[in-house]
Amino acid sequence: MPHVFLNGGAMRGGPLHHLLDGAPLVATTRTAARYRFYSVGDRCPALAPVAHGGTAVSGEVYDVPMDVLRDRLLPAEPPELELGVIELADGASAFAMLLRRPPTSYPTLTDITEFGSWTAYRSRKKEAA
């Protein structure tokens, strides 16, 4: 089964976690420091690979059956994201949802790289409100 890195609503405790259909958690980890991290309209996070200026982003890796990925997870993703392969902090590869290119076509894109996690960004937004 493919390993899938999740860093948004499908993580434990998130509103989309049920879409994993019981897929087992493999690790709580970070990506390699090769990504910018964005909020897409405050609806979902998005990773974007970069050559310079990236950071490690926190998330969870799950062992997801291919039919669950195809039939449950991918159909729930917003059109701004696409399935790709990322590098994890330990050098392993995993599927993840990446910002669909070109990112300049999304006017509601906010760079949240400094937060390093969707949870930290959302918590900070709640504190500011």
Z-matrix of the N, CA and C atoms (Angstrom, degrees):
N
C 1 1.459
C 2 1.519 1 108.50
N 3 1.310 2 117.18 1 144.86
C 4 1.460 3 119.28 2 -178.49
C 5 1.528 4 112.08 3 -75.58
N 6 1.307 5 114.97 4 145.40
C 7 1.457 6 120.05 5 172.77
C 8 1.526 7 107.95 6 -85.38
N 9 1.333 8 115.00 7 134.44
C 10 1.459 9 121.56 8 -178.74
C 11 1.521 10 108.30 9 -124.41
N 12 1.335 11 116.39 10 125.58
C 13 1.456 12 122.87 11 176.12
C 14 1.522 13 107.91 12 -88.03
N 15 1.327 14 116.20 13 124.12
C 16 1.460 15 121.72 14 179.30
C 17 1.520 16 108.91 15 -117.34
N 18 1.318 17 116.14 16 138.75
C 19 1.467 18 119.24 17 -178.85
C 20 1.522 19 112.59 18 -138.88
N 21 1.325 20 117.29 19 21.90
C 22 1.464 21 121.11 20 -179.21
C 23 1.513 22 111.73 21 -139.02
N 24 1.309 23 116.00 22 -134.89
C 25 1.454 24 122.99 23 -172.74
C 26 1.515 25 116.54 24 -65.80
N 27 1.330 26 118.67 25 -13.72
C 28 1.461 27 120.14 26 179.52
C 29 1.529 28 112.42 27 -91.27
N 30 1.331 29 117.13 28 -1.37
C 31 1.461 30 119.02 29 176.57
C 32 1.525 31 110.13 30 -70.79
N 33 1.340 32 116.23 31 165.72
C 34 1.467 33 121.36 32 178.56
C 35 1.524 34 110.34 33 -49.73
N 36 1.323 35 116.03 34 132.04
C 37 1.457 36 121.38 35 179.60
C 38 1.512 37 114.34 36 83.77
N 39 1.323 38 117.58 37 -6.51
C 40 1.463 39 121.78 38 -178.44
C 41 1.519 40 112.27 39 -85.43
N 42 1.335 41 116.50 40 161.00
C 43 1.458 42 120.40 41 -176.77
C 44 1.531 43 114.92 42 -68.08
N 45 1.321 44 117.40 43 -14.61
C 46 1.473 45 120.82 44 -179.43
C 47 1.527 46 113.05 45 -109.46
N 48 1.323 47 117.03 46 5.01
C 49 1.466 48 120.90 47 -176.68
C 50 1.536 49 111.90 48 -58.58
N 51 1.317 50 116.88 49 -32.71
C 52 1.472 51 120.34 50 -179.73
C 53 1.530 52 112.39 51 -60.68
N 54 1.332 53 117.56 52 -21.99
C 55 1.462 54 120.67 53 -179.60
C 56 1.525 55 112.43 54 -66.80
N 57 1.322 56 117.33 55 -16.75
C 58 1.466 57 121.26 56 179.55
C 59 1.526 58 111.92 57 -72.93
N 60 1.307 59 116.28 58 -13.37
C 61 1.467 60 121.56 59 175.65
C 62 1.536 61 111.92 60 53.79
N 63 1.341 62 115.37 61 39.36
C 64 1.460 63 120.09 62 177.07
C 65 1.512 64 115.73 63 82.34
N 66 1.327 65 118.84 64 9.56
C 67 1.465 66 120.74 65 178.45
C 68 1.530 67 109.20 66 -57.33
N 69 1.329 68 117.90 67 137.72
C 70 1.461 69 120.33 68 -175.97
C 71 1.534 70 113.48 69 -74.82
N 72 1.328 71 114.19 70 142.43
C 73 1.457 72 121.96 71 172.83
C 74 1.524 73 107.85 72 -72.58
N 75 1.327 74 116.70 73 128.74
C 76 1.458 75 122.26 74 179.34
C 77 1.523 76 110.13 75 -96.33
N 78 1.341 77 116.65 76 -41.71
C 79 1.467 78 120.32 77 -176.26
C 80 1.515 79 110.66 78 -164.11
N 81 1.307 80 114.57 79 150.93
C 82 1.458 81 122.30 80 164.63
C 83 1.514 82 103.80 81 -101.30
N 84 1.319 83 117.53 82 122.36
C 85 1.457 84 120.02 83 -170.35
C 86 1.521 85 110.64 84 -152.51
N 87 1.309 86 115.63 85 -167.50
C 88 1.460 87 123.32 86 176.73
C 89 1.537 88 108.28 87 -132.15
N 90 1.300 89 114.81 88 160.22
C 91 1.456 90 119.59 89 172.34
C 92 1.522 91 108.45 90 -76.30
N 93 1.308 92 116.46 91 169.72
C 94 1.460 93 120.59 92 166.74
C 95 1.532 94 106.50 93 -64.61
N 96 1.299 95 117.78 94 160.46
C 97 1.471 96 122.00 95 -178.03
C 98 1.534 97 110.41 96 -81.09
N 99 1.322 98 115.70 97 59.47
C 100 1.467 99 121.82 98 -175.58
C 101 1.523 100 112.78 99 -129.43
N 102 1.346 101 117.30 100 20.83
C 103 1.463 102 120.11 101 -172.40
C 104 1.525 103 111.69 102 -133.97
N 105 1.329 104 114.71 103 144.81
C 106 1.463 105 121.37 104 163.69
C 107 1.519 106 104.37 105 -94.37
N 108 1.328 107 115.17 106 154.81
C 109 1.459 108 120.69 107 -173.69
C 110 1.521 109 107.94 108 -127.10
N 111 1.325 110 116.89 109 131.09
C 112 1.463 111 121.65 110 -173.76
C 113 1.525 112 111.88 111 -128.59
N 114 1.312 113 114.57 112 153.00
C 115 1.458 114 122.00 113 167.57
C 116 1.522 115 106.06 114 -101.87
N 117 1.311 116 116.40 115 126.36
C 118 1.460 117 121.53 116 178.76
C 119 1.528 118 107.16 117 -98.01
N 120 1.318 119 115.99 118 97.50
C 121 1.460 120 121.33 119 178.54
C 122 1.518 121 113.64 120 59.48
N 123 1.329 122 117.46 121 25.08
C 124 1.469 123 123.32 122 -175.91
C 125 1.521 124 112.67 123 57.78
N 126 1.343 125 116.74 124 19.48
C 127 1.466 126 121.88 125 177.68
C 128 1.516 127 112.04 126 -97.89
N 129 1.333 128 116.35 127 -34.48
C 130 1.460 129 120.04 128 -176.12
C 131 1.527 130 109.57 129 -159.25
N 132 1.341 131 115.91 130 158.08
C 133 1.462 132 119.50 131 175.02
C 134 1.521 133 110.50 132 -89.51
N 135 1.331 134 115.17 133 161.39
C 136 1.465 135 120.34 134 177.65
C 137 1.522 136 109.76 135 -147.43
N 138 1.308 137 115.27 136 135.01
C 139 1.460 138 122.11 137 173.77
C 140 1.521 139 109.18 138 -92.55
N 141 1.328 140 115.95 139 145.87
C 142 1.465 141 120.95 140 174.28
C 143 1.527 142 107.53 141 -137.39
N 144 1.331 143 117.49 142 118.41
C 145 1.466 144 119.06 143 179.20
C 146 1.522 145 110.92 144 -67.08
N 147 1.338 146 116.20 145 141.66
C 148 1.463 147 122.08 146 178.73
C 149 1.521 148 109.51 147 -137.17
N 150 1.326 149 115.94 148 155.75
C 151 1.464 150 120.80 149 177.68
C 152 1.528 151 110.85 150 -80.97
N 153 1.344 152 116.83 151 -31.77
C 154 1.469 153 121.88 152 -178.22
C 155 1.522 154 108.86 153 -141.31
N 156 1.327 155 115.76 154 150.40
C 157 1.459 156 120.06 155 174.51
C 158 1.508 157 115.25 156 81.73
N 159 1.316 158 117.43 157 18.34
C 160 1.454 159 120.09 158 179.38
C 161 1.517 160 112.28 159 -88.56
N 162 1.305 161 115.13 160 171.95
C 163 1.458 162 121.82 161 177.43
C 164 1.522 163 108.96 162 -140.99
N 165 1.314 164 115.56 163 169.02
C 166 1.464 165 120.97 164 173.96
C 167 1.521 166 107.99 165 -84.53
N 168 1.311 167 116.80 166 140.22
C 169 1.460 168 122.85 167 -178.22
C 170 1.532 169 108.22 168 -120.22
N 171 1.328 170 115.90 169 134.77
C 172 1.466 171 121.68 170 -178.54
C 173 1.520 172 111.82 171 -77.65
N 174 1.331 173 114.88 172 148.42
C 175 1.454 174 120.38 173 176.34
C 176 1.508 175 111.37 174 -175.30
N 177 1.317 176 114.78 175 -166.90
C 178 1.460 177 122.29 176 -178.52
C 179 1.515 178 109.16 177 -129.28
N 180 1.329 179 115.72 178 143.13
C 181 1.471 180 121.85 179 177.54
C 182 1.526 181 108.11 180 -108.51
N 183 1.325 182 114.58 181 130.50
C 184 1.462 183 121.95 182 179.45
C 185 1.521 184 110.04 183 -121.08
N 186 1.326 185 115.63 184 150.81
C 187 1.457 186 123.35 185 174.47
C 188 1.534 187 106.31 186 -94.61
N 189 1.315 188 115.92 187 94.83
C 190 1.461 189 122.10 188 -169.40
C 191 1.532 190 111.08 189 -103.73
N 192 1.315 191 117.56 190 125.90
C 193 1.471 192 119.09 191 174.42
C 194 1.534 193 110.26 192 -59.62
N 195 1.309 194 115.89 193 142.97
C 196 1.463 195 120.90 194 -176.94
C 197 1.524 196 111.91 195 -57.31
N 198 1.338 197 118.79 196 -37.92
C 199 1.460 198 119.29 197 -179.91
C 200 1.531 199 111.70 198 -68.78
N 201 1.327 200 118.54 199 -31.06
C 202 1.471 201 121.18 200 175.75
C 203 1.526 202 109.47 201 -69.28
N 204 1.312 203 116.59 202 -41.60
C 205 1.467 204 120.30 203 176.34
C 206 1.527 205 110.00 204 -60.40
N 207 1.321 206 116.72 205 -47.62
C 208 1.468 207 122.23 206 -177.10
C 209 1.527 208 112.73 207 -68.60
N 210 1.333 209 117.27 208 -45.96
C 211 1.462 210 120.98 209 -169.58
C 212 1.527 211 115.17 210 -94.15
N 213 1.343 212 117.18 211 -21.39
C 214 1.467 213 118.99 212 -174.67
C 215 1.527 214 113.19 213 -118.13
N 216 1.333 215 116.59 214 -53.17
C 217 1.464 216 119.19 215 -175.40
C 218 1.528 217 113.02 216 -71.64
N 219 1.317 218 117.08 217 -54.96
C 220 1.463 219 119.83 218 -175.56
C 221 1.532 220 113.60 219 -60.85
N 222 1.326 221 120.36 220 -42.08
C 223 1.468 222 118.76 221 178.67
C 224 1.534 223 113.57 222 -63.81
N 225 1.330 224 117.66 223 -21.29
C 226 1.466 225 121.02 224 -179.53
C 227 1.527 226 112.66 225 -85.76
N 228 1.306 227 117.36 226 -8.70
C 229 1.465 228 120.42 227 -177.13
C 230 1.537 229 110.94 228 -78.75
N 231 1.328 230 116.82 229 144.69
C 232 1.467 231 120.14 230 178.48
C 233 1.529 232 111.20 231 -71.15
N 234 1.333 233 117.54 232 159.60
C 235 1.467 234 120.71 233 -176.07
C 236 1.531 235 113.77 234 -66.10
N 237 1.312 236 118.22 235 -15.19
C 238 1.470 237 121.10 236 179.49
C 239 1.523 238 112.72 237 -75.63
N 240 1.336 239 116.63 238 -10.55
C 241 1.459 240 120.74 239 -177.28
C 242 1.523 241 111.33 240 -112.57
N 243 1.346 242 114.69 241 154.23
C 244 1.454 243 121.41 242 176.05
C 245 1.527 244 109.12 243 -141.25
N 246 1.312 245 116.17 244 153.20
C 247 1.452 246 121.36 245 -179.76
C 248 1.522 247 109.64 246 -74.72
N 249 1.316 248 115.28 247 133.72
C 250 1.455 249 121.37 248 177.98
C 251 1.512 250 109.58 249 -146.17
N 252 1.311 251 116.17 250 -174.69
C 253 1.458 252 122.42 251 178.27
C 254 1.514 253 107.68 252 -118.77
N 255 1.342 254 115.54 253 131.86
C 256 1.458 255 120.77 254 -179.85
C 257 1.516 256 110.40 255 -118.15
N 258 1.332 257 114.96 256 169.21
C 259 1.454 258 121.67 257 173.76
C 260 1.522 259 108.80 258 -103.57
N 261 1.322 260 115.75 259 131.53
C 262 1.457 261 121.04 260 176.61
C 263 1.524 262 109.90 261 -88.62
N 264 1.324 263 116.21 262 168.34
C 265 1.465 264 121.78 263 -177.34
C 266 1.526 265 112.47 264 -56.73
N 267 1.337 266 117.76 265 -32.22
C 268 1.467 267 120.98 266 -178.99
C 269 1.526 268 113.09 267 -86.82
N 270 1.348 269 116.89 268 5.06
C 271 1.462 270 121.34 269 178.75
C 272 1.516 271 114.07 270 91.85
N 273 1.334 272 117.77 271 -9.81
C 274 1.464 273 120.95 272 177.84
C 275 1.529 274 110.27 273 -71.34
N 276 1.310 275 116.23 274 160.98
C 277 1.461 276 122.21 275 177.09
C 278 1.520 277 109.78 276 -105.25
N 279 1.329 278 115.88 277 152.49
C 280 1.461 279 121.33 278 176.11
C 281 1.523 280 107.88 279 -153.88
N 282 1.326 281 115.59 280 153.50
C 283 1.454 282 119.58 281 170.04
C 284 1.524 283 108.58 282 -68.10
N 285 1.324 284 116.27 283 151.97
C 286 1.460 285 122.60 284 174.79
C 287 1.519 286 108.08 285 -160.78
N 288 1.314 287 115.28 286 162.75
C 289 1.454 288 120.09 287 175.53
C 290 1.522 289 108.38 288 -90.15
N 291 1.336 290 115.55 289 123.68
C 292 1.457 291 122.80 290 -178.58
C 293 1.521 292 110.00 291 -110.91
N 294 1.303 293 115.22 292 156.15
C 295 1.452 294 120.74 293 175.01
C 296 1.527 295 108.27 294 -63.68
N 297 1.321 296 115.73 295 125.65
C 298 1.470 297 120.37 296 179.26
C 299 1.531 298 108.51 297 -64.56
N 300 1.303 299 116.13 298 138.22
C 301 1.465 300 120.43 299 -178.66
C 302 1.521 301 111.19 300 -91.06
N 303 1.327 302 119.95 301 145.44
C 304 1.463 303 126.81 302 0.82
C 305 1.532 304 111.40 303 -86.35
N 306 1.333 305 117.68 304 139.35
C 307 1.467 306 120.26 305 -177.05
C 308 1.526 307 113.85 306 -68.34
N 309 1.308 308 118.72 307 -17.85
C 310 1.464 309 120.76 308 -178.76
C 311 1.520 310 112.80 309 -67.16
N 312 1.325 311 117.52 310 -10.96
C 313 1.462 312 119.86 311 -178.02
C 314 1.531 313 112.73 312 -84.64
N 315 1.331 314 118.19 313 4.22
C 316 1.461 315 121.89 314 -178.59
C 317 1.522 316 110.19 315 -114.55
N 318 1.327 317 117.62 316 99.46
C 319 1.463 318 120.11 317 -175.99
C 320 1.527 319 113.69 318 -67.76
N 321 1.333 320 119.14 319 -17.37
C 322 1.457 321 120.88 320 -178.63
C 323 1.528 322 111.58 321 -99.91
N 324 1.305 323 116.82 322 28.81
C 325 1.456 324 122.72 323 -179.23
C 326 1.528 325 108.95 324 -88.62
N 327 1.350 326 116.51 325 125.26
C 328 1.459 327 121.60 326 178.56
C 329 1.518 328 108.58 327 -120.07
N 330 1.321 329 116.31 328 127.06
C 331 1.461 330 120.47 329 178.63
C 332 1.527 331 108.73 330 -74.19
N 333 1.318 332 116.90 331 117.74
C 334 1.466 333 121.96 332 -179.87
C 335 1.530 334 110.32 333 -120.13
N 336 1.320 335 116.43 334 24.12
C 337 1.456 336 122.00 335 -177.46
C 338 1.527 337 111.50 336 -53.50
N 339 1.311 338 117.39 337 -39.73
C 340 1.470 339 121.07 338 -176.80
C 341 1.527 340 112.89 339 -59.38
N 342 1.331 341 118.12 340 -23.92
C 343 1.461 342 121.19 341 -178.86
C 344 1.522 343 112.60 342 -79.63
N 345 1.332 344 117.51 343 -31.38
C 346 1.451 345 121.49 344 177.24
C 347 1.519 346 115.89 345 71.92
N 348 1.329 347 117.30 346 -3.88
C 349 1.463 348 119.79 347 175.64
C 350 1.524 349 109.45 348 -160.24
N 351 1.317 350 115.66 349 149.05
C 352 1.461 351 122.53 350 177.72
C 353 1.523 352 110.08 351 -64.13
N 354 1.329 353 116.29 352 -40.19
C 355 1.462 354 121.65 353 -179.71
C 356 1.524 355 110.78 354 -61.93
N 357 1.326 356 117.49 355 -45.13
C 358 1.471 357 120.87 356 178.92
C 359 1.524 358 110.75 357 -63.69
N 360 1.311 359 117.00 358 -41.97
C 361 1.472 360 120.34 359 178.59
C 362 1.526 361 110.84 360 -62.68
N 363 1.331 362 117.52 361 -47.72
C 364 1.469 363 121.24 362 -178.38
C 365 1.533 364 110.89 363 -64.10
N 366 1.327 365 117.66 364 -38.84
C 367 1.465 366 120.99 365 177.93
C 368 1.524 367 110.93 366 -63.26
N 369 1.317 368 116.36 367 -41.55
C 370 1.473 369 120.94 368 179.82
C 371 1.528 370 110.81 369 -65.61
N 372 1.334 371 116.92 370 -38.90
C 373 1.465 372 120.36 371 178.18
C 374 1.525 373 110.67 372 -63.82
N 375 1.336 374 117.24 373 -39.84
C 376 1.464 375 120.74 374 179.38
C 377 1.518 376 111.15 375 -65.95
N 378 1.333 377 116.86 376 -39.77
C 379 1.463 378 121.31 377 178.23
C 380 1.522 379 111.25 378 -63.12
N 381 1.332 380 116.34 379 -38.66
C 382 1.466 381 121.25 380 -178.21
C 383 1.529 382 112.38 381 -73.64
N 384 1.311 383 117.21 382 -21.62
C 385 1.482 384 120.47 383 -176.51
C 386 1.506 385 112.55 384 -76.50
